[in-house]
Amino acid sequence: MLERIVYISIAQRWTVMFAVIGLCALGAYNFQRLPIDAVPDITNVQVQINTEAPGFSPLEAEQRVTFAVETAIAGLPRLEHTRSISRYGLSQVTAVFEDGTDLYFARQLINERIQQVKDQLPKGLEPELGPIATGLGEIYMYTVEPKPGAKNAEGAEWSSTELRTLQDWVVRPQLRNIPGVTEVNTIGGFVKQFHVTPYPQKLLAFGLTIRDVMEALSSNNSNAGAGYIERSGEQYLIRRGEPSWPSDTHRRRRRRSPGRGAANGRRHRERTRGRPRNRVHARWREQPHGLAARQREACRSKQEPPGGGRCKDHV
């Protein structure tokens, strides 16, 4: 047998040589495209659905979030099985698909079902898909540290909050533009926040509640555009309302309590400073309405006020 193989190889030497060259070329081609890693990722095709539920106990997260999500994704094509974890303030559902399923196709199916189940979840909860990576995909860790003696723009030493802001708004966006990077997780530091800390005793003295403060902050941050006006070849932007400046928001936001007059919000709460919002070219204010407003306008124009009475009572 061995002699026959040697005889054929010698007799068909050119055929054997071309076969060897072809196999070498095929090996070089596959070598350049073969995913080689120190720890090969053998994870199956899976999609994670993470839902943050602040204040929810594990039992509540399981009953009100996890169960709803698992029920919604049941019956998907090529879905093999699901598993879930319900912890304090967190619900995580993992959907495992059959081998060979396109990951992006699986994520699209999951995303469609999530849109349908959002109405069944408690208000304020937003399910999110996990990154296109697994625990074995972590390839690099780094730290953001200032140089010895480095100062910030204000001449002080860099704080943990400023380093976290630099990481979230400068370093992280640039790393995410690198091909192959799907997610950059940040650990440590303090996220920059603005807190409004009301004084309950002073709010109660003016007949206000925490809900009034929340509504005032919400309406203060709202904005609505009203188009623009063309004049002399220029455009004047119109915005309904006034520009919101965090430093003097408490001076403009007032509440009236029965029998106590206008209660200035500055007396009831503290607010950290922040950057002002952008200015606009023009602003639109609502016209006064109601009988009292019409009486004042009539008195200013030296006319008889509607509804009777004297002008000095309405000015």
DRENDO-1510 file (C-alpha; in Angstrom, 1 decimal, always signed):
<recs>
REC; n; res; u; v; w
REC; 1; MET; +0.0; +0.0; +0.0 .
REC; 2; LEU; +2.7; +2.4; +1.0 .
REC; 3; GLU; +4.8; +1.5; -2.1 .
REC; 4; ARG; +1.7; +2.2; -4.3 .
REC; 5; ILE; +1.2; +5.7; -2.8 .
REC; 6; VAL; +4.9; +6.5; -3.3 .
REC; 7; TYR; +4.7; +5.2; -6.9 .
REC; 8; ILE; +1.6; +7.3; -7.7 .
REC; 9; SER; +3.1; +10.4; -6.1 .
REC; 10; ILE; +6.2; +10.1; -8.2 .
REC; 11; ALA; +4.3; +9.3; -11.4 .
REC; 12; GLN; +1.9; +12.2; -10.8 .
REC; 13; ARG; +4.4; +14.6; -9.3 .
REC; 14; TRP; +3.0; +17.7; -10.9 .
REC; 15; THR; -0.6; +16.9; -9.7 .
REC; 16; VAL; +0.7; +16.3; -6.2 .
REC; 17; MET; +2.7; +19.6; -6.2 .
REC; 18; PHE; -0.3; +21.6; -7.4 .
REC; 19; ALA; -2.4; +20.0; -4.7 .
REC; 20; VAL; +0.1; +20.9; -2.0 .
REC; 21; ILE; +0.3; +24.5; -3.2 .
REC; 22; GLY; -3.5; +24.7; -3.2 .
REC; 23; LEU; -3.7; +23.4; +0.4 .
REC; 24; CYS; -1.0; +25.8; +1.5 .
REC; 25; ALA; -2.9; +28.7; +0.0 .
REC; 26; LEU; -6.2; +27.6; +1.6 .
REC; 27; GLY; -4.5; +27.3; +4.9 .
REC; 28; ALA; -3.0; +30.8; +4.6 .
REC; 29; TYR; -6.4; +32.2; +3.6 .
REC; 30; ASN; -8.2; +30.7; +6.6 .
REC; 31; PHE; -5.4; +31.6; +9.0 .
REC; 32; GLN; -5.9; +35.3; +8.3 .
REC; 33; ARG; -9.7; +35.0; +9.0 .
REC; 34; LEU; -9.7; +32.5; +11.9 .
REC; 35; PRO; -10.7; +34.2; +15.2 .
REC; 36; ILE; -7.8; +33.3; +17.5 .
REC; 37; ASP; -7.9; +34.3; +21.1 .
REC; 38; ALA; -6.1; +33.3; +24.3 .
REC; 39; VAL; -9.5; +32.4; +25.8 .
REC; 40; PRO; -11.9; +31.4; +22.9 .
REC; 41; ASP; -15.4; +32.8; +23.4 .
REC; 42; ILE; -17.7; +29.7; +23.3 .
REC; 43; THR; -20.8; +31.6; +24.4 .
REC; 44; ASN; -24.0; +30.7; +22.7 .
REC; 45; VAL; -26.2; +33.2; +20.8 .
REC; 46; GLN; -27.9; +35.2; +23.6 .
REC; 47; VAL; -29.6; +38.5; +24.1 .
REC; 48; GLN; -29.9; +40.1; +27.6 .
REC; 49; ILE; -32.7; +42.4; +28.6 .
REC; 50; ASN; -31.9; +44.6; +31.6 .
REC; 51; THR; -34.5; +46.7; +33.4 .
REC; 52; GLU; -33.6; +49.0; +36.3 .
REC; 53; ALA; -36.4; +49.1; +38.9 .
REC; 54; PRO; -35.3; +51.4; +41.7 .
REC; 55; GLY; -37.0; +50.6; +45.0 .
REC; 56; PHE; -38.4; +47.2; +43.8 .
REC; 57; SER; -37.7; +44.2; +46.0 .
REC; 58; PRO; -36.6; +41.0; +44.3 .
REC; 59; LEU; -40.2; +39.6; +44.6 .
REC; 60; GLU; -41.7; +42.8; +43.1 .
REC; 61; ALA; -39.2; +42.8; +40.3 .
REC; 62; GLU; -40.0; +39.2; +39.5 .
REC; 63; GLN; -43.7; +39.6; +39.6 .
REC; 64; ARG; -44.1; +43.0; +37.8 .
REC; 65; VAL; -41.1; +43.1; +35.5 .
REC; 66; THR; -39.4; +39.8; +34.9 .
REC; 67; PHE; -42.5; +37.8; +34.4 .
REC; 68; ALA; -43.9; +40.3; +31.9 .
REC; 69; VAL; -40.7; +40.3; +29.9 .
REC; 70; GLU; -40.4; +36.6; +29.8 .
REC; 71; THR; -44.0; +36.2; +28.7 .
REC; 72; ALA; -43.6; +38.7; +26.0 .
REC; 73; ILE; -40.5; +37.1; +24.4 .
REC; 74; ALA; -41.9; +33.5; +24.6 .
REC; 75; GLY; -42.5; +31.8; +21.3 .
REC; 76; LEU; -39.9; +33.7; +19.3 .
REC; 77; PRO; -38.4; +31.9; +16.2 .
REC; 78; ARG; -35.4; +29.7; +17.0 .
REC; 79; LEU; -35.6; +30.6; +20.7 .
REC; 80; GLU; -34.1; +27.8; +22.7 .
REC; 81; HIS; -34.8; +28.8; +26.3 .
REC; 82; THR; -34.8; +31.8; +28.7 .
REC; 83; ARG; -33.4; +32.4; +32.1 .
REC; 84; SER; -33.8; +35.4; +34.5 .
REC; 85; ILE; -32.4; +37.0; +37.6 .
REC; 86; SER; -34.5; +39.3; +39.8 .
REC; 87; ARG; -32.6; +41.3; +42.4 .
REC; 88; TYR; -33.2; +44.4; +44.4 .
REC; 89; GLY; -33.8; +47.2; +41.8 .
REC; 90; LEU; -32.8; +45.1; +38.8 .
REC; 91; SER; -34.4; +42.6; +36.5 .
REC; 92; GLN; -32.3; +40.7; +33.9 .
REC; 93; VAL; -33.7; +38.3; +31.4 .
REC; 94; THR; -31.4; +36.3; +29.1 .
REC; 95; ALA; -32.9; +34.8; +25.9 .
REC; 96; VAL; -30.7; +32.0; +24.4 .
REC; 97; PHE; -31.2; +31.2; +20.7 .
REC; 98; GLU; -30.2; +28.2; +18.6 .
REC; 99; ASP; -26.6; +28.0; +17.3 .
REC; 100; GLY; -26.2; +29.6; +13.9 .
REC; 101; THR; -28.9; +32.3; +14.6 .
REC; 102; ASP; -27.9; +35.7; +13.4 .
REC; 103; LEU; -27.3; +37.8; +16.5 .
REC; 104; TYR; -28.7; +41.0; +14.9 .
REC; 105; PHE; -31.8; +39.2; +13.8 .
REC; 106; ALA; -32.3; +37.9; +17.4 .
REC; 107; ARG; -31.9; +41.4; +18.8 .
REC; 108; GLN; -34.4; +42.7; +16.4 .
REC; 109; LEU; -37.0; +40.1; +17.4 .
REC; 110; ILE; -36.4; +40.9; +21.1 .
REC; 111; ASN; -36.7; +44.6; +20.5 .
REC; 112; GLU; -40.0; +44.3; +18.8 .
REC; 113; ARG; -41.4; +42.3; +21.7 .
REC; 114; ILE; -40.0; +44.8; +24.2 .
REC; 115; GLN; -41.9; +47.7; +22.5 .
REC; 116; GLN; -45.1; +45.7; +23.0 .
REC; 117; VAL; -44.5; +45.0; +26.7 .
REC; 118; LYS; -43.6; +48.5; +27.8 .
REC; 119; ASP; -47.2; +49.5; +28.4 .
REC; 120; GLN; -47.5; +46.5; +30.9 .
REC; 121; LEU; -44.5; +47.6; +33.0 .
REC; 122; PRO; -44.7; +50.1; +35.9 .
REC; 123; LYS; -44.4; +53.7; +34.9 .
REC; 124; GLY; -40.9; +54.9; +34.5 .
REC; 125; LEU; -39.2; +51.5; +33.8 .
REC; 126; GLU; -37.4; +51.1; +30.4 .
REC; 127; PRO; -36.1; +47.7; +29.4 .
REC; 128; GLU; -32.8; +47.9; +27.6 .
REC; 129; LEU; -30.9; +45.4; +25.5 .
REC; 130; GLY; -27.5; +44.3; +26.7 .
REC; 131; PRO; -24.3; +44.9; +24.7 .
REC; 132; ILE; -23.2; +42.7; +21.8 .
REC; 133; ALA; -20.6; +41.1; +23.9 .
REC; 134; THR; -20.1; +38.6; +26.7 .
REC; 135; GLY; -18.0; +38.4; +29.9 .
REC; 136; LEU; -15.2; +36.9; +27.8 .
REC; 137; GLY; -15.1; +40.0; +25.6 .
REC; 138; GLU; -13.4; +42.3; +28.1 .
REC; 139; ILE; -10.1; +43.1; +26.5 .
REC; 140; TYR; -8.7; +46.3; +28.2 .
REC; 141; MET; -8.9; +48.1; +31.5 .
REC; 142; TYR; -7.5; +51.6; +32.2 .
REC; 143; THR; -7.7; +54.4; +34.7 .
REC; 144; VAL; -8.0; +58.2; +34.3 .
REC; 145; GLU; -5.6; +59.9; +36.7 .
REC; 146; PRO; -4.3; +63.5; +36.7 .
REC; 147; LYS; -0.6; +64.1; +36.5 .
REC; 148; PRO; +1.1; +65.1; +39.8 .
REC; 149; GLY; +0.5; +68.7; +40.5 .
REC; 150; ALA; -2.1; +69.1; +37.7 .
REC; 151; LYS; -4.8; +71.7; +38.2 .
REC; 152; ASN; -8.2; +72.2; +36.6 .
REC; 153; ALA; -9.5; +75.3; +34.9 .
REC; 154; GLU; -10.3; +76.9; +38.3 .
REC; 155; GLY; -6.8; +76.3; +39.7 .
REC; 156; ALA; -7.8; +73.5; +42.1 .
REC; 157; GLU; -6.9; +69.8; +42.1 .
REC; 158; TRP; -8.9; +67.4; +40.0 .
REC; 159; SER; -11.7; +65.8; +42.0 .
REC; 160; SER; -13.3; +62.4; +41.5 .
REC; 161; THR; -16.4; +64.1; +40.0 .
REC; 162; GLU; -14.3; +66.0; +37.4 .
REC; 163; LEU; -12.4; +62.8; +36.4 .
REC; 164; ARG; -15.7; +60.9; +36.0 .
REC; 165; THR; -17.1; +63.8; +33.8 .
REC; 166; LEU; -13.9; +63.7; +31.7 .
REC; 167; GLN; -14.2; +59.9; +31.3 .
REC; 168; ASP; -18.0; +60.0; +30.4 .
REC; 169; TRP; -17.8; +63.0; +28.0 .
REC; 170; VAL; -14.4; +62.9; +26.4 .
REC; 171; VAL; -12.6; +59.5; +26.7 .
REC; 172; ARG; -15.6; +57.1; +26.4 .
REC; 173; PRO; -17.1; +58.6; +23.2 .
REC; 174; GLN; -13.8; +58.4; +21.4 .
REC; 175; LEU; -13.2; +54.8; +22.5 .
REC; 176; ARG; -16.6; +53.7; +21.2 .
REC; 177; ASN; -15.6; +54.9; +17.7 .
REC; 178; ILE; -12.9; +52.2; +17.5 .
REC; 179; PRO; -14.0; +49.3; +15.3 .
REC; 180; GLY; -14.9; +46.2; +17.3 .
REC; 181; VAL; -15.6; +48.1; +20.5 .
REC; 182; THR; -19.3; +47.6; +21.5 .
REC; 183; GLU; -19.3; +49.0; +25.0 .
REC; 184; VAL; -17.2; +51.0; +27.5 .
REC; 185; ASN; -18.2; +50.5; +31.2 .
REC; 186; THR; -17.2; +53.1; +33.7 .
REC; 187; ILE; -16.5; +52.1; +37.3 .
REC; 188; GLY; -15.7; +54.6; +40.1 .
REC; 189; GLY; -15.8; +58.3; +40.5 .
REC; 190; PHE; -18.9; +60.4; +41.2 .
REC; 191; VAL; -21.5; +61.4; +38.5 .
REC; 192; LYS; -22.1; +65.1; +38.4 .
REC; 193; GLN; -25.6; +65.9; +39.6 .
REC; 194; PHE; -27.7; +68.9; +40.6 .
REC; 195; HIS; -29.8; +68.3; +43.7 .
REC; 196; VAL; -32.8; +70.4; +45.0 .
REC; 197; THR; -33.1; +69.8; +48.7 .
REC; 198; PRO; -36.4; +71.3; +50.0 .
REC; 199; TYR; -37.0; +72.3; +53.6 .
REC; 200; PRO; -40.2; +70.5; +54.6 .
REC; 201; GLN; -40.9; +72.8; +57.6 .
REC; 202; LYS; -40.7; +75.9; +55.4 .
REC; 203; LEU; -42.7; +74.3; +52.6 .
REC; 204; LEU; -45.4; +73.4; +55.1 .
REC; 205; ALA; -45.5; +77.0; +56.5 .
REC; 206; PHE; -46.4; +78.3; +53.0 .
REC; 207; GLY; -48.9; +75.5; +52.3 .
REC; 208; LEU; -46.7; +73.8; +49.7 .
REC; 209; THR; -45.8; +70.2; +49.1 .
REC; 210; ILE; -43.0; +68.2; +47.5 .
REC; 211; ARG; -45.2; +67.7; +44.5 .
REC; 212; ASP; -45.4; +71.5; +44.0 .
REC; 213; VAL; -41.6; +71.7; +43.9 .
REC; 214; MET; -41.4; +68.8; +41.4 .
REC; 215; GLU; -44.0; +70.4; +39.2 .
REC; 216; ALA; -42.2; +73.7; +39.3 .
REC; 217; LEU; -38.9; +72.2; +38.3 .
REC; 218; SER; -40.6; +70.2; +35.5 .
REC; 219; SER; -42.4; +73.3; +34.1 .
REC; 220; ASN; -39.3; +75.4; +34.5 .
REC; 221; ASN; -37.2; +73.0; +32.3 .
REC; 222; SER; -39.9; +72.7; +29.6 .
REC; 223; ASN; -39.6; +74.7; +26.4 .
REC; 224; ALA; -41.7; +75.2; +23.3 .
REC; 225; GLY; -40.9; +76.8; +20.0 .
REC; 226; ALA; -43.2; +79.1; +18.2 .
REC; 227; GLY; -41.6; +79.5; +14.8 .
REC; 228; TYR; -39.8; +82.7; +13.7 .
REC; 229; ILE; -40.5; +86.1; +12.3 .
REC; 230; GLU; -38.8; +87.5; +9.1 .
REC; 231; ARG; -37.9; +91.1; +9.2 .
REC; 232; SER; -35.4; +93.1; +7.2 .
REC; 233; GLY; -33.9; +89.9; +5.8 .
REC; 234; GLU; -33.3; +88.5; +9.3 .
REC; 235; GLN; -35.0; +85.7; +11.2 .
REC; 236; TYR; -36.1; +86.3; +14.8 .
REC; 237; LEU; -36.7; +83.0; +16.7 .
REC; 238; ILE; -39.7; +83.0; +18.9 .
REC; 239; ARG; -40.0; +80.9; +22.0 .
REC; 240; ARG; -42.9; +80.6; +24.4 .
REC; 241; GLY; -41.8; +81.4; +27.9 .
REC; 242; GLU; -38.6; +82.8; +29.4 .
REC; 243; PRO; -35.1; +81.6; +29.3 .
REC; 244; SER; -34.4; +79.4; +32.3 .
REC; 245; TRP; -31.3; +80.4; +34.3 .
REC; 246; PRO; -30.6; +77.8; +37.1 .
REC; 247; SER; -29.0; +80.5; +39.3 .
REC; 248; ASP; -32.2; +82.6; +39.5 .
REC; 249; THR; -34.9; +80.0; +38.9 .
REC; 250; HIS; -36.0; +80.2; +42.5 .
REC; 251; ARG; -36.7; +83.9; +42.0 .
REC; 252; ARG; -39.2; +83.4; +39.2 .
REC; 253; ARG; -40.9; +80.3; +40.4 .
REC; 254; ARG; -43.6; +81.3; +42.9 .
REC; 255; ARG; -46.5; +79.6; +44.6 .
REC; 256; ARG; -49.5; +81.3; +46.3 .
REC; 257; SER; -50.9; +79.9; +49.5 .
REC; 258; PRO; -54.3; +80.8; +50.8 .
REC; 259; GLY; -54.1; +83.9; +53.0 .
REC; 260; ARG; -50.3; +84.1; +52.9 .
REC; 261; GLY; -49.6; +85.9; +49.6 .
REC; 262; ALA; -46.9; +84.9; +47.2 .
REC; 263; ALA; -44.4; +82.4; +48.6 .
REC; 264; ASN; -40.9; +82.8; +47.1 .
REC; 265; GLY; -39.3; +79.4; +46.4 .
REC; 266; ARG; -35.9; +80.8; +47.4 .
REC; 267; ARG; -37.0; +80.5; +51.1 .
REC; 268; HIS; -37.9; +76.8; +51.0 .
REC; 269; ARG; -35.1; +75.1; +49.1 .
REC; 270; GLU; -31.5; +75.1; +48.2 .
REC; 271; ARG; -30.2; +74.5; +44.7 .
REC; 272; THR; -26.7; +73.9; +43.5 .
REC; 273; ARG; -25.4; +76.2; +40.8 .
REC; 274; GLY; -25.3; +75.2; +37.2 .
REC; 275; ARG; -24.7; +76.5; +33.7 .
REC; 276; PRO; -27.4; +78.7; +32.1 .
REC; 277; ARG; -29.4; +77.5; +29.2 .
REC; 278; ASN; -28.9; +79.1; +25.8 .
REC; 279; ARG; -30.5; +82.4; +25.0 .
REC; 280; VAL; -32.9; +83.0; +22.2 .
REC; 281; HIS; -33.5; +85.9; +19.9 .
REC; 282; ALA; -37.1; +86.7; +21.0 .
REC; 283; ARG; -39.7; +85.3; +23.3 .
REC; 284; TRP; -43.5; +85.1; +23.3 .
REC; 285; ARG; -45.6; +85.7; +26.3 .
REC; 286; GLU; -49.2; +84.8; +26.7 .
REC; 287; GLN; -51.6; +87.7; +26.6 .
REC; 288; PRO; -53.4; +88.5; +29.9 .
REC; 289; HIS; -56.9; +87.2; +30.2 .
REC; 290; GLY; -59.8; +87.3; +32.6 .
REC; 291; LEU; -61.9; +90.2; +33.8 .
REC; 292; ALA; -59.3; +91.6; +36.1 .
REC; 293; ALA; -56.8; +91.8; +33.3 .
REC; 294; ARG; -59.2; +93.6; +31.0 .
REC; 295; GLN; -60.1; +96.1; +33.7 .
REC; 296; ARG; -56.5; +97.0; +34.3 .
REC; 297; GLU; -55.9; +97.4; +30.5 .
REC; 298; ALA; -59.0; +99.7; +30.3 .
REC; 299; CYS; -57.8; +101.9; +33.2 .
REC; 300; ARG; -54.3; +102.2; +31.7 .
REC; 301; SER; -55.9; +103.5; +28.4 .
REC; 302; LYS; -58.1; +105.9; +30.4 .
REC; 303; GLN; -61.3; +104.1; +29.5 .
REC; 304; GLU; -64.2; +102.9; +31.7 .
REC; 305; PRO; -63.4; +99.5; +33.1 .
REC; 306; PRO; -65.7; +96.7; +32.1 .
REC; 307; GLY; -67.9; +95.3; +34.9 .
REC; 308; GLY; -68.1; +98.6; +36.8 .
REC; 309; GLY; -65.9; +99.9; +39.6 .
REC; 310; ARG; -63.3; +102.6; +39.7 .
REC; 311; CYS; -59.9; +102.6; +38.1 .
REC; 312; LYS; -58.0; +103.0; +41.4 .
REC; 313; ASP; -59.5; +99.6; +42.5 .
REC; 314; HIS; -57.9; +97.9; +39.5 .
REC; 315; VAL; -54.5; +99.5; +39.1 .
</recs>
